[in-house]
Amino acid sequence: MRKDIRINQDSCSGCMRCAQACSFFTTPEREFNLSKSKIIVLPELEQGLYEVRLTEDCDGCGICIRQCDFGVLSRPGEEVQHV
């Protein structure tokens, strides 16, 4: 299921809302902890861009998609509704 999450790296602002939401909503502790997030946002300092990756543990729940205000994350044929 996670394979249908599309990532548009060029639009990422580096805000990390996707990773924060993932860590909060997908763990039993319900805490913001980037080390428990299943999405990783890494700066590529030379270009001023960010690399967004899903970990192998990602189950494709879509929490990250709904939190992204920049259209970085999406699914084919789905209208994004932000939380």
ZINOR-V79176 format. One record per backbone hydrogen bond with DSSP energy under -1.0 kcal/mol. CO is the residue of the C=O (numbers start at 1). NH is the residue of the N-H. Records with the same first field share a line. If there is no record, write none. Layout:
BEGIN
CO = NH, NH
END
This chain:
BEGIN
1 = 4
2 = 5
6 = 74
8 = 11
9 = 12
16 = 20
17 = 21
18 = 22
19 = 23
20 = 24
21 = 25
22 = 26
27 = 30
33 = 36
34 = 37
38 = 55
40 = 53
42 = 51
44 = 47, 48, 49
49 = 44
51 = 42
53 = 40
55 = 58
62 = 66
63 = 67
66 = 83
72 = 8
74 = 6
75 = 78
END
